[in-house]
């Protein structure tokens, strides 16, 4: 089954999770009404007789009290999970440079069966397959033209793979900023509450309001740290697979133009340089004469 067939299920799952999260937020107004009556009275100081269970922290309740900023963070968390699952499926050797394709194509070259090589490319769709198809469909052209064209095709495919990974970096950047925004809003509300109560306000009232405000920053950092870590993991994996792709393409070009044309001048075929990212290129491998 192709990767595109999984995406509708991922998007549907995202919608269901977001709706479920927003449904849980529906209980927040009721809780806010329950706590608003308590806010009308100055908060009582915690006495030494309070047990640890009574002074415990209800994290789910604090998350619900995070307000609209927490909803935005919830949407980001679900989106990040969907992108991670999609990238785990897409950024694999079978989708970029499958070893079985390279093996089948080399066998086809040994038997001088170009049709079998093209059939193998159709059987294993990938970045490497697209590059192989270009090489075999234009193999009668000069080796310099083939090498440059193959590098361009592989580079475009790899850039598309990178582009689909960038949303994780965006999520890692937005999450702490949204968390900080929620904290600032909460701090403003907390000090407005202190100003409203005046001398009747105490440290307990201010501390409770500030703790509710800080929860958004904590959640933002909890989302950003794994998102940026996973982004760099996928970036490293794409770079590794790009190196394998470049080696395989160079091997086929050498096999066709050096071993297949023994009467040609003993010069190495120029290696196809795969430009993985704008402004970057992977290491170009030089063939032995």
N, C-alpha and C positions, 0 to 999 in steps of 0.2 A: 504494500500500500504506500502511495506516495505521501510525502510530507504535507502537501496541500490538503489532503483529506483529513488530517488531524486538526487543522486550525479551526474549523467551525466548532468542534467539540471543545477546544480550549477557550474560544470566545464565549460559548454558551456557558461553560463552567464559570468563567469570570463574571458574567452577568448574574448568574444564580447566587454566587458568593457575595457580590456587591449588594444585591437586593436583600439577602439574608442579614448582612451587616447593618443595612439601613433600617431593617425591621427591628433589630435589637435596639437601635437608637430611638425607636418610638417610645420606649419605656423611660427615656431620659427626661422628657417633660414632666411625667408623673413624679419621678424622683425629685426633679427640681422643685415641684410644687410642695413636695413633702419637706424639703430642706429649707424652702423659703420661709416657712413659719418659724423654723428654728432660728433662721437668721435675724428674725425680728427681736430676738432676745440675745443678750450678750452670751457668748459661749462660756460654759462653765469650765473652770480649770480642772485638769485631770488630777484626781486625788491619788494618794499612794495606795489606796485599797483596790484600785483598778487592776484586774488580772491581765496577763499578757494577751489572752484571747480577746478581751474587750478592747484593748489598745491596738489590735492587729490592723493591717492595711488590706482593704478590699480593692485589689488592683482592677478588677473588672468594673467596679463601680466608678473608680477614678477615670478609667478609659471612657466610660459612658458620659462622664461629666466633661470630657474634653471639648465638647461642642462641635461646631461645623468643621473646625480644623482637623479633628480626629476622624471625621468622615472622609475628608480628603486624603488623610494618611492611610485610612483603610483601603480606599480605592487604589492608591499607589502600591500598597502591599500586595493586593491581588494582582494588579498589572505586572508587578515585578515577578511574582510567582509564575504567571503565565509565560512571560518572556523567558524565564529560566528554563521551564519545561520545554518550550519550543526550541530554544537553543541547544538543549541537551539532545534533542532529536536530530537537529539539523547539523550541528557542528560535530560531525563524526567522519571517520575516514571513508565510510561507504558513500557519503554524500559529496566528498571533495576529491579524494584520490583512492578509490577502492583497489586493493591489491589484486583481487580476482580479475578485474578488468585489465590491469597491466599484464597479468599472466596470460589471459586469453589473447590479447592483442599481439604479444610477442610470439605466441604459438602460430597465430595467423600469418605473421610476417615470415616466420620460418618456412611455412608452407606456401608462401606467396599468394595468399588468399585475402585480397583486400575486402571482399564482400563479407567474409567471416569477421574481419576486424570491425567493420561498420555495424554488423549485427550485434557484436559484443558491446559496442558503445550504446546501442539502443536498449540493450538488455540491462545495462548498469548506468542509468542516467546520473551524471555527476559533472563536476567542473572538469575533471580529467577526460571524461567522455566527450564533452563539447570540444575540447582542445584536440583530441585524437581525430574527431570527425573532420575538423578543419584541415588537419595535416593530410589525411587520406584523400579528401576531396580535392586538394590542390597539390598533390605530391609531384606533379609534373613541372611545377614552377621552381625557380632557383631556391636553393636552400636558405639564402638570406631572407627572401620574401616569406618563406614558410616559418622560419624562426621568429621573425618580427610579428607576423599575424598570429601565431600561436601564443606568443607572449601577451599580445593585446587582448585576445579572447579570455585567456586565463586571468589576466589582471582585472577585467570587467567583472568576471564571475566572483573573484575574491573580494573586490570592493563591495559587491552586493552582500556578501556574507558579513563583512564588517559593518555595513550600514544597518543590518538587522540586529546587531549587537549593541549599537549605540544607545537604544532606549534604557538599558540597564545603567549606563553612566548618567543619563538624564534623571532617572529615579534616585540614584545615589546623591545627586546634587540638589534635587528638589526636596527630598524628605527632611533633612535637617533645617532647611530654610522654612518649610511649612511648620515644623515643630517650634522653631524660634518665634515665628509669627504668632502661633497659638499661645506661647508663653508670654509674649508681650501683651497680647489682648487680655490674658488672664491676670497679669500684673496690674494693668490699668484698672480692671474691674475690682481687684483686691484693694487697691489704694482708694478707689472711689467708695468702697464699702466702709473703709476705716474713716474716711472723711465724713461719711453720712452719719455714722454712729458717734463720732467724736470721742468724748471722754469715756463713753460706755464700752467702746471697743477695747479688746485686750489682745495679748500676743497670740492666744489660741485661735481667735477668729482670723487674724492675719496669716498665721502659719497654715491653717487649713486652706485658705484661698490660694496661697502661693504654691502649696503642694499640688493642688489641682492644675495650676498653670504650668508647672514644671513637667507634668506628665507628658505633654505634647512634645517637648524637646527630647525627652527620653525615648519616646516611641520613634521620633524622627531619626535619632541616632541608631536605634535598633534596626531600622529598615536600611539606613544608608551603609552601615558597615558591611553586612553580607552582600549587598548589591554591588558595591565597588570591588569587593573581593572576587565575586563571581565574574564580574565584567573583565577583570584582568586575567582570570583563569581562561575564559573563552578567547581573549585576545592572544594569550600565549599558545593556546591550542591551535588557533587559526594560523599563527605564524609557523608552528611546527608542521602542520599539514601543507602549508604553502611550500615549505622547503621540500617536502616529499613530492609534491606536484611538479615542482621545477625539475627535480632529478628525473622523474619518470618521463616528462616531455623531452628533456635533453637526450635521454636514453633512446627514445623512439626515433628522434631526428638523426642521431648518430647511426642507429641501426639501418635506417633507410638510405641515408646519403653517403655513409662511409663504408659500411659493410656491403651494402647493395650495389655500390658503384666503385668496384675495386680499381677500375681504370681511370678514375678521377684523380685530380691532384691530391697529394697526401696532406691536405689541410683540414684542420678540425672544423666541424660545422659550428657556427656561432650558437651559443646557448641562448635559449628563450628566457629572457628576464621577465619574471612575473612581478608587476608592480602591485603589491598588496594594498597599499594605502596611498592616497595622494601625497606626493613628495617623498615616498619611501619605495624601496625595492628590495627584494630578497637578494642574497648573495648569488652572483652569477658563477656557475660552475664551468671550469675550462676543461675541455676534453683532451685526452692524451692523443698525440698525433699517431 
